[in-house]
Amino acid sequence: MLPLVEQMTKMVSTEHAKYIHWGATTQDIQDCASMLQMKDGIALLRRQMVDLIGVLERLSEKHRDT
């Protein structure tokens, strides 16, 4: 996290640089990033589950009398 903060502070004026990491702790930022990754992962899993349910429905209809 520290290298990212250092890069970002170099991209803005000295006056604004002091606010780059102001108020948020490194843990806050890492927690937020983790939650965004989990959100993407859950969306992927949901799509796969919907696809799987469709496959299982078709198979159960096709083989209901077997």
Backbone atoms as SQL, in Angstrom:
CREATE TABLE atoms (id INTEGER PRIMARY KEY, chain TEXT, resi INTEGER, resn TEXT, atom TEXT, x REAL, y REAL, z REAL);
INSERT INTO atoms VALUES
  (1, 'A', 1, 'MET', 'N', 0.822, -1.181, 0.000),
  (2, 'A', 1, 'MET', 'CA', 0.000, 0.000, 0.000),
  (3, 'A', 1, 'MET', 'C', 0.870, 1.252, 0.000),
  (4, 'A', 2, 'LEU', 'N', 1.942, 1.215, 0.753),
  (5, 'A', 2, 'LEU', 'CA', 2.802, 2.392, 0.865),
  (6, 'A', 2, 'LEU', 'C', 3.366, 2.850, -0.485),
  (7, 'A', 3, 'PRO', 'N', 3.849, 1.958, -1.349),
  (8, 'A', 3, 'PRO', 'CA', 4.329, 2.419, -2.658),
  (9, 'A', 3, 'PRO', 'C', 3.237, 3.120, -3.475),
  (10, 'A', 4, 'LEU', 'N', 2.009, 2.631, -3.388),
  (11, 'A', 4, 'LEU', 'CA', 0.913, 3.281, -4.108),
  (12, 'A', 4, 'LEU', 'C', 0.688, 4.688, -3.574),
  (13, 'A', 5, 'VAL', 'N', 0.665, 4.849, -2.271),
  (14, 'A', 5, 'VAL', 'CA', 0.467, 6.167, -1.662),
  (15, 'A', 5, 'VAL', 'C', 1.603, 7.104, -2.071),
  (16, 'A', 6, 'GLU', 'N', 2.814, 6.597, -2.063),
  (17, 'A', 6, 'GLU', 'CA', 3.964, 7.424, -2.448),
  (18, 'A', 6, 'GLU', 'C', 3.849, 7.879, -3.903),
  (19, 'A', 7, 'GLN', 'N', 3.432, 6.989, -4.795),
  (20, 'A', 7, 'GLN', 'CA', 3.261, 7.358, -6.202),
  (21, 'A', 7, 'GLN', 'C', 2.163, 8.401, -6.366),
  (22, 'A', 8, 'MET', 'N', 1.069, 8.192, -5.662),
  (23, 'A', 8, 'MET', 'CA', -0.053, 9.131, -5.785),
  (24, 'A', 8, 'MET', 'C', 0.317, 10.522, -5.259),
  (25, 'A', 9, 'THR', 'N', 1.091, 10.584, -4.183),
  (26, 'A', 9, 'THR', 'CA', 1.476, 11.890, -3.643),
  (27, 'A', 9, 'THR', 'C', 2.405, 12.639, -4.590),
  (28, 'A', 10, 'LYS', 'N', 3.154, 11.899, -5.394),
  (29, 'A', 10, 'LYS', 'CA', 4.034, 12.545, -6.380),
  (30, 'A', 10, 'LYS', 'C', 3.248, 13.108, -7.563),
  (31, 'A', 11, 'MET', 'N', 2.025, 12.654, -7.748),
  (32, 'A', 11, 'MET', 'CA', 1.226, 13.055, -8.905),
  (33, 'A', 11, 'MET', 'C', 0.420, 14.334, -8.660),
  (34, 'A', 12, 'VAL', 'N', 0.392, 14.798, -7.415),
  (35, 'A', 12, 'VAL', 'CA', -0.384, 16.001, -7.100),
  (36, 'A', 12, 'VAL', 'C', 0.527, 17.022, -6.432),
  (37, 'A', 13, 'SER', 'N', 0.018, 18.214, -6.257),
  (38, 'A', 13, 'SER', 'CA', 0.807, 19.267, -5.625),
  (39, 'A', 13, 'SER', 'C', 1.101, 18.917, -4.170),
  (40, 'A', 14, 'THR', 'N', 2.121, 19.539, -3.626),
  (41, 'A', 14, 'THR', 'CA', 2.485, 19.310, -2.228),
  (42, 'A', 14, 'THR', 'C', 1.321, 19.634, -1.307),
  (43, 'A', 15, 'GLU', 'N', 0.597, 20.666, -1.638),
  (44, 'A', 15, 'GLU', 'CA', -0.555, 21.069, -0.825),
  (45, 'A', 15, 'GLU', 'C', -1.615, 19.965, -0.762),
  (46, 'A', 16, 'HIS', 'N', -1.843, 19.308, -1.878),
  (47, 'A', 16, 'HIS', 'CA', -2.865, 18.262, -1.933),
  (48, 'A', 16, 'HIS', 'C', -2.337, 16.885, -1.520),
  (49, 'A', 17, 'ALA', 'N', -1.038, 16.691, -1.629),
  (50, 'A', 17, 'ALA', 'CA', -0.448, 15.391, -1.328),
  (51, 'A', 17, 'ALA', 'C', -0.710, 14.943, 0.100),
  (52, 'A', 18, 'LYS', 'N', -0.798, 15.891, 1.018),
  (53, 'A', 18, 'LYS', 'CA', -1.005, 15.517, 2.421),
  (54, 'A', 18, 'LYS', 'C', -2.372, 14.893, 2.665),
  (55, 'A', 19, 'TYR', 'N', -3.267, 15.003, 1.702),
  (56, 'A', 19, 'TYR', 'CA', -4.613, 14.443, 1.859),
  (57, 'A', 19, 'TYR', 'C', -4.805, 13.087, 1.182),
  (58, 'A', 20, 'ILE', 'N', -3.804, 12.597, 0.491),
  (59, 'A', 20, 'ILE', 'CA', -3.923, 11.328, -0.240),
  (60, 'A', 20, 'ILE', 'C', -4.297, 10.183, 0.700),
  (61, 'A', 21, 'HIS', 'N', -3.659, 10.110, 1.839),
  (62, 'A', 21, 'HIS', 'CA', -3.903, 9.003, 2.765),
  (63, 'A', 21, 'HIS', 'C', -4.533, 9.526, 4.057),
  (64, 'A', 22, 'TRP', 'N', -5.196, 10.647, 3.976),
  (65, 'A', 22, 'TRP', 'CA', -5.757, 11.320, 5.154),
  (66, 'A', 22, 'TRP', 'C', -7.114, 10.721, 5.498),
  (67, 'A', 23, 'GLY', 'N', -7.255, 10.238, 6.707),
  (68, 'A', 23, 'GLY', 'CA', -8.546, 9.725, 7.161),
  (69, 'A', 23, 'GLY', 'C', -8.744, 8.239, 6.939),
  (70, 'A', 24, 'ALA', 'N', -8.100, 7.680, 5.980),
  (71, 'A', 24, 'ALA', 'CA', -8.234, 6.241, 5.701),
  (72, 'A', 24, 'ALA', 'C', -6.950, 5.544, 6.121),
  (73, 'A', 25, 'THR', 'N', -7.101, 4.463, 6.836),
  (74, 'A', 25, 'THR', 'CA', -5.916, 3.689, 7.193),
  (75, 'A', 25, 'THR', 'C', -5.610, 2.702, 6.072),
  (76, 'A', 26, 'THR', 'N', -4.416, 2.179, 6.087),
  (77, 'A', 26, 'THR', 'CA', -4.040, 1.166, 5.106),
  (78, 'A', 26, 'THR', 'C', -5.008, -0.014, 5.191),
  (79, 'A', 27, 'GLN', 'N', -5.386, -0.381, 6.408),
  (80, 'A', 27, 'GLN', 'CA', -6.321, -1.491, 6.588),
  (81, 'A', 27, 'GLN', 'C', -7.671, -1.178, 5.953),
  (82, 'A', 28, 'ASP', 'N', -8.145, 0.076, 6.075),
  (83, 'A', 28, 'ASP', 'CA', -9.407, 0.470, 5.444),
  (84, 'A', 28, 'ASP', 'C', -9.344, 0.263, 3.931),
  (85, 'A', 29, 'ILE', 'N', -8.248, 0.674, 3.348),
  (86, 'A', 29, 'ILE', 'CA', -8.095, 0.579, 1.893),
  (87, 'A', 29, 'ILE', 'C', -7.998, -0.884, 1.459),
  (88, 'A', 30, 'GLN', 'N', -7.246, -1.688, 2.206),
  (89, 'A', 30, 'GLN', 'CA', -7.125, -3.105, 1.872),
  (90, 'A', 30, 'GLN', 'C', -8.461, -3.822, 2.049),
  (91, 'A', 31, 'ASP', 'N', -9.211, -3.474, 3.106),
  (92, 'A', 31, 'ASP', 'CA', -10.532, -4.075, 3.306),
  (93, 'A', 31, 'ASP', 'C', -11.465, -3.738, 2.156),
  (94, 'A', 32, 'CYS', 'N', -11.438, -2.500, 1.728),
  (95, 'A', 32, 'CYS', 'CA', -12.290, -2.075, 0.607),
  (96, 'A', 32, 'CYS', 'C', -11.915, -2.840, -0.666),
  (97, 'A', 33, 'ALA', 'N', -10.631, -2.955, -0.928),
  (98, 'A', 33, 'ALA', 'CA', -10.173, -3.690, -2.119),
  (99, 'A', 33, 'ALA', 'C', -10.604, -5.152, -2.044),
  (100, 'A', 34, 'SER', 'N', -10.497, -5.748, -0.872),
  (101, 'A', 34, 'SER', 'CA', -10.916, -7.150, -0.709),
  (102, 'A', 34, 'SER', 'C', -12.407, -7.313, -0.983),
  (103, 'A', 35, 'MET', 'N', -13.197, -6.395, -0.481),
  (104, 'A', 35, 'MET', 'CA', -14.643, -6.468, -0.692),
  (105, 'A', 35, 'MET', 'C', -14.995, -6.312, -2.174),
  (106, 'A', 36, 'LEU', 'N', -14.295, -5.429, -2.875),
  (107, 'A', 36, 'LEU', 'CA', -14.551, -5.270, -4.308),
  (108, 'A', 36, 'LEU', 'C', -14.185, -6.545, -5.072),
  (109, 'A', 37, 'GLN', 'N', -13.102, -7.200, -4.668),
  (110, 'A', 37, 'GLN', 'CA', -12.725, -8.468, -5.301),
  (111, 'A', 37, 'GLN', 'C', -13.773, -9.535, -5.007),
  (112, 'A', 38, 'MET', 'N', -14.254, -9.579, -3.770),
  (113, 'A', 38, 'MET', 'CA', -15.280, -10.565, -3.417),
  (114, 'A', 38, 'MET', 'C', -16.575, -10.309, -4.183),
  (115, 'A', 39, 'LYS', 'N', -16.918, -9.051, -4.351),
  (116, 'A', 39, 'LYS', 'CA', -18.127, -8.699, -5.110),
  (117, 'A', 39, 'LYS', 'C', -18.023, -9.248, -6.535),
  (118, 'A', 40, 'ASP', 'N', -16.870, -9.057, -7.167),
  (119, 'A', 40, 'ASP', 'CA', -16.666, -9.580, -8.522),
  (120, 'A', 40, 'ASP', 'C', -16.724, -11.106, -8.530),
  (121, 'A', 41, 'GLY', 'N', -16.124, -11.726, -7.523),
  (122, 'A', 41, 'GLY', 'CA', -16.137, -13.181, -7.434),
  (123, 'A', 41, 'GLY', 'C', -17.538, -13.738, -7.252),
  (124, 'A', 42, 'ILE', 'N', -18.326, -13.084, -6.420),
  (125, 'A', 42, 'ILE', 'CA', -19.707, -13.529, -6.194),
  (126, 'A', 42, 'ILE', 'C', -20.526, -13.391, -7.469),
  (127, 'A', 43, 'ALA', 'N', -20.319, -12.314, -8.212),
  (128, 'A', 43, 'ALA', 'CA', -21.037, -12.140, -9.479),
  (129, 'A', 43, 'ALA', 'C', -20.687, -13.265, -10.453),
  (130, 'A', 44, 'LEU', 'N', -19.428, -13.638, -10.513),
  (131, 'A', 44, 'LEU', 'CA', -18.992, -14.737, -11.379),
  (132, 'A', 44, 'LEU', 'C', -19.639, -16.052, -10.942),
  (133, 'A', 45, 'LEU', 'N', -19.603, -16.329, -9.651),
  (134, 'A', 45, 'LEU', 'CA', -20.220, -17.554, -9.135),
  (135, 'A', 45, 'LEU', 'C', -21.722, -17.583, -9.415),
  (136, 'A', 46, 'ARG', 'N', -22.375, -16.441, -9.270),
  (137, 'A', 46, 'ARG', 'CA', -23.821, -16.376, -9.523),
  (138, 'A', 46, 'ARG', 'C', -24.126, -16.734, -10.976),
  (139, 'A', 47, 'ARG', 'N', -23.357, -16.170, -11.911),
  (140, 'A', 47, 'ARG', 'CA', -23.571, -16.483, -13.333),
  (141, 'A', 47, 'ARG', 'C', -23.385, -17.976, -13.591),
  (142, 'A', 48, 'GLN', 'N', -22.352, -18.550, -12.986),
  (143, 'A', 48, 'GLN', 'CA', -22.098, -19.976, -13.179),
  (144, 'A', 48, 'GLN', 'C', -23.209, -20.823, -12.567),
  (145, 'A', 49, 'MET', 'N', -23.727, -20.412, -11.425),
  (146, 'A', 49, 'MET', 'CA', -24.814, -21.155, -10.782),
  (147, 'A', 49, 'MET', 'C', -26.095, -21.079, -11.624),
  (148, 'A', 50, 'VAL', 'N', -26.390, -19.920, -12.177),
  (149, 'A', 50, 'VAL', 'CA', -27.571, -19.783, -13.028),
  (150, 'A', 50, 'VAL', 'C', -27.436, -20.695, -14.242),
  (151, 'A', 51, 'ASP', 'N', -26.257, -20.722, -14.849),
  (152, 'A', 51, 'ASP', 'CA', -26.015, -21.617, -15.989),
  (153, 'A', 51, 'ASP', 'C', -26.187, -23.079, -15.577),
  (154, 'A', 52, 'LEU', 'N', -25.630, -23.442, -14.443),
  (155, 'A', 52, 'LEU', 'CA', -25.736, -24.820, -13.956),
  (156, 'A', 52, 'LEU', 'C', -27.186, -25.204, -13.687),
  (157, 'A', 53, 'ILE', 'N', -27.944, -24.320, -13.089),
  (158, 'A', 53, 'ILE', 'CA', -29.365, -24.597, -12.831),
  (159, 'A', 53, 'ILE', 'C', -30.099, -24.844, -14.138),
  (160, 'A', 54, 'GLY', 'N', -29.789, -24.057, -15.167),
  (161, 'A', 54, 'GLY', 'CA', -30.409, -24.260, -16.470),
  (162, 'A', 54, 'GLY', 'C', -30.084, -25.628, -17.045),
  (163, 'A', 55, 'VAL', 'N', -28.827, -26.026, -16.949),
  (164, 'A', 55, 'VAL', 'CA', -28.409, -27.340, -17.444),
  (165, 'A', 55, 'VAL', 'C', -29.131, -28.443, -16.678),
  (166, 'A', 56, 'LEU', 'N', -29.181, -28.329, -15.359),
  (167, 'A', 56, 'LEU', 'CA', -29.837, -29.345, -14.545),
  (168, 'A', 56, 'LEU', 'C', -31.336, -29.418, -14.821),
  (169, 'A', 57, 'GLU', 'N', -31.969, -28.280, -15.054),
  (170, 'A', 57, 'GLU', 'CA', -33.401, -28.285, -15.394),
  (171, 'A', 57, 'GLU', 'C', -33.639, -29.031, -16.700),
  (172, 'A', 58, 'ARG', 'N', -32.798, -28.742, -17.702),
  (173, 'A', 58, 'ARG', 'CA', -32.968, -29.413, -19.000),
  (174, 'A', 58, 'ARG', 'C', -32.738, -30.924, -18.867),
  (175, 'A', 59, 'LEU', 'N', -31.711, -31.301, -18.120),
  (176, 'A', 59, 'LEU', 'CA', -31.430, -32.728, -17.938),
  (177, 'A', 59, 'LEU', 'C', -32.550, -33.422, -17.178),
  (178, 'A', 60, 'SER', 'N', -33.073, -32.766, -16.155),
  (179, 'A', 60, 'SER', 'CA', -34.149, -33.392, -15.381),
  (180, 'A', 60, 'SER', 'C', -35.420, -33.560, -16.229),
  (181, 'A', 61, 'GLU', 'N', -35.692, -32.584, -17.101),
  (182, 'A', 61, 'GLU', 'CA', -36.856, -32.718, -17.997),
  (183, 'A', 61, 'GLU', 'C', -36.633, -33.825, -19.009),
  (184, 'A', 62, 'LYS', 'N', -35.419, -33.893, -19.560),
  (185, 'A', 62, 'LYS', 'CA', -35.104, -34.892, -20.576),
  (186, 'A', 62, 'LYS', 'C', -35.145, -36.313, -20.006),
  (187, 'A', 63, 'HIS', 'N', -34.730, -36.474, -18.795),
  (188, 'A', 63, 'HIS', 'CA', -34.603, -37.812, -18.211),
  (189, 'A', 63, 'HIS', 'C', -35.607, -38.075, -17.096),
  (190, 'A', 64, 'ARG', 'N', -36.686, -37.348, -17.025),
  (191, 'A', 64, 'ARG', 'CA', -37.628, -37.517, -15.920),
  (192, 'A', 64, 'ARG', 'C', -38.294, -38.883, -15.911),
  (193, 'A', 65, 'ASP', 'N', -38.372, -39.540, -17.044),
  (194, 'A', 65, 'ASP', 'CA', -39.034, -40.844, -17.101),
  (195, 'A', 65, 'ASP', 'C', -38.049, -42.008, -17.104),
  (196, 'A', 66, 'THR', 'N', -36.781, -41.718, -16.909),
  (197, 'A', 66, 'THR', 'CA', -35.790, -42.805, -16.933),
  (198, 'A', 66, 'THR', 'C', -35.494, -43.301, -15.532);
